[in-house]
């Protein structure tokens, strides 16, 4: 093929790959990866048939780097993180050769996130720092002329800062982008900025502000006919309503979002929204309704290869089984979730699943298996510096150790738990652990310490103020 023919064929493969990728199914994702790999071979090929092109590549460095990034992203989605790392590393020098600092920084960030998900925090931080330095040193992504393109540049910079954990800088960039898009009367761009600002407010706990921002973006998405933006914003509004304790309102938003996601045939987000609805019903104490939505979400999670989402849905379903008293089924389902957490390398999720299995075995009266699960959970909590999980697992282990007659270990576990809850300033859980510790002291005959722990536990409980004293 000539250079132009190879490049044309490669772009055709890109288009075919995107169509396959949009379905979200595992086999479609693999087929999309194969299409990108075909494109990569075409772009890397030497074209010797046309005059003046002997030895030249069919693709420019940026085209090849783009293709590598797409393959890496799909590999990451499919759980093959080492392959993702390999492709992102191949892309980096090509972005530099193309002098595309924006894409170089984005690739460094994505590479850092993969390393972070594998637990390699030091390497992740090194990559994040490189990306930040590029952004700060080169006035990344700034353009002149077209106001909408300039706004997009500011917005992209905001995305980069947000991914790097620099919320304040991200906020400033999103606000700049929003003002520029408004001036250019670009409603879709303005809606994007509002949504991102709402996301920052949500993560900071500013739910009232987040609600206002999402509400402002919703009519803009609808005016431009952007279904994905509309569905995402409705889901965001559902999340915020739930966080504010407005569960019925949250259900309404999620149901609206579900209908729009179904219009777009986005099975991954359909499944995520079904799961969110299941969570709301579970929180409302309606296990039958919750189970129905979890059961509908589960095959879609599997179809799209979303193992993390599948584990979350299985955990929700197992919680319904616990609430309805079907503890054996809960054990089976939590065990499935645990296996998936291990497959994807989700250490925190693994610790949570182990703790859940400990709880269910404890409820079944199976104390030795329960203790084993709690001890596995606290080992991971130590490795990941998850102090809240560690404190909870220690308290649960201490309770079982006392029941099994191992008073010395029970005392050690509960004293550590009390100290951690105190450090975390979680008074309610500290009090619970103190009450358990008092029982241990009593069992080993240390009555003064038992009385002290009981007294401290009781003195920490805050009596509610009378209604008349509540300020208005």
Residue, then its C-alpha position, 0 to 999 in steps of 0.5 A: x500500500x501507499x502511505x495514503x492507502x495505509x493511513x486510510x485503512x488504519x483510520x477505517x479500523x479506528x472507526x470499526x473499533x469505536x463502534x465495537x467498543x461502544x457496546x461495552x461487551x467483553x468480546x466486543x472490547x477484544x474485537x475492538x482491540x484487534x482492530x486497533x492492533x491492525x491499525x497499529x500495524x498499518x501505521x507502523x508499516x514501511x511504505x515503499x511503493x510510491x515515489x518519494x515515500x521509500x522507507x517512510x511510515x504510514x502513520x505520523x508519531x501522533x497517530x501511532x501514539x493515539x492507537x497505542x493509547x486506545x489499546x492500553x485503555x481497553x487492556x486496562x478495562x479488561x483487567x490486563x494492567x501489565x499490557x496497558x502499562x506496556x502500551x502506554x510506555x510505547x506511546x510516551x516517546x511518540x507523543x514527545x516526538x510529535x511535540x504533543x505535550x498535552x497528550x504526553x501529560x494525559x498518558x503519564x497520568x493514565x499510566x500513573x493511575x494503572x500503577x496506582x491500581x496495582x498498589x505501586x504508589x511510589x511509581x504512580x506518584x513519580x508519573x503524576x509529578x512528571x505530568x504536573x511538571x509538564x502542565x505547569x512548565x509549558x502552559x499546556x493546552x492553551x490556544x488562541x483564536x476560536x473561543x470554544x477551542x480555547x475554552x476546551x483547552x482550559x477545561x482539559x487543563x482542569x481535567x488534568x489537575x483534577x486527575x492529579x488531585x489538585x482540586x483548587x487548580x481544577x476549579x479555577x480552570x473549569x470556571x475559566x472554561x465555563x465563562x469562555x463557553x458562555x461568551x461563545x454561546x456554546x451550551x454543550x461546553x458550558x454544561x460540561x464545565x458545570x458538571x465538572x464543577x458539580x463533581x468537585x463540589x460533590x467530592x468536597x461534601x458541598x451537596x447543596x452547591x453540587x445540586x445547583x450546578x447539576x440542575x443548571x447543566x441539565x437543560x443545557x444537555x437537553x437543549x443540545x440533544x446530548x443524551x449521554x450528558x443528560x443521563x450522567x447529570x441525572x445520575x449525579x443528581x440522584x447521587x446528591x439527593x441520596x447523600x442529602x437523605x432524599x431517597x425518594x427524590x434520588x430514586x426519581x433521578x436514577x429512574x430518569x437516568x436509567x431510561x436515557x442510558x437505555x436509549x443510548x444502548x450503554x449497557x455499562x451505565x445501564x448496569x451501574x444505574x440499576x445497581x444504584x437503584x438497588x442500593x436505594x431500595x436496600x437503604x429503604x428496607x425494601x429487599x425484594x425491590x433491591x434484589x430485583x434491580x441487582x439481579x437485572x444489573x448482574x448479567x449486564x455487568x458480566x456482559x460488559x466485563x465490568x468485574x469491579x461493578x460485578x463485585x459491587x452488585x454481588x455485594x449488594x445482593x449478598x447484603x439483601x440476603x443477610x437482611x432477609x436471613x438467607x445467610x448461607x446464600x449471603x456467604x456464597x455471594x460474598x465469596x463470589x465478590x471476594x474472588x472478583x476483588x482478588x482478580x482485579x487487584x482491589x485490595x480495599x475491596x478484598x478487605x471489605x469482602x473478607x470483613x463481610x464474610x466474617x460478619x456472616x459466619x459470626x451470625x451463623x455461630x461459626x466463630x473460627x471461620x469468622x475469626x479467620x476472615x476478620x484476621x485476613x481483612x485486618x492484615x490487608x487493612x494494615x498493608x493499605x493503611x486503612x485505619x477505619x477498616x483495621x479498627x473495625x476488624x480488630x474490634x470484631x476479632x476481639x469479640x470472637x477471641x473473647x467468645x473462644x476463651x482467648x482473653x489475652x488476644x481479645x484484650x490486645x485486639x480491643x485495646x488497639x481498636x479503641x486507640x484507632x477509633x480515638x485517633x480517627x475521632x469516631x466517638x460512637x465506634x470508640x464507645x462500642x469498642x470500650x464496652x467490649x473491652x470492659x467485658x474483657x477486663x471483667x472476664x480476666x478479673x481486672x475489675x477497676x479497668x472494667x469499671x473505668x472502660x464502662x464509665x468512659x464509654x457511658x460518659x462519652x455518649x452525648x445526651x440530645x439537647x431539648x428541642x427548646x435549646x436548638x437554635x433556629 
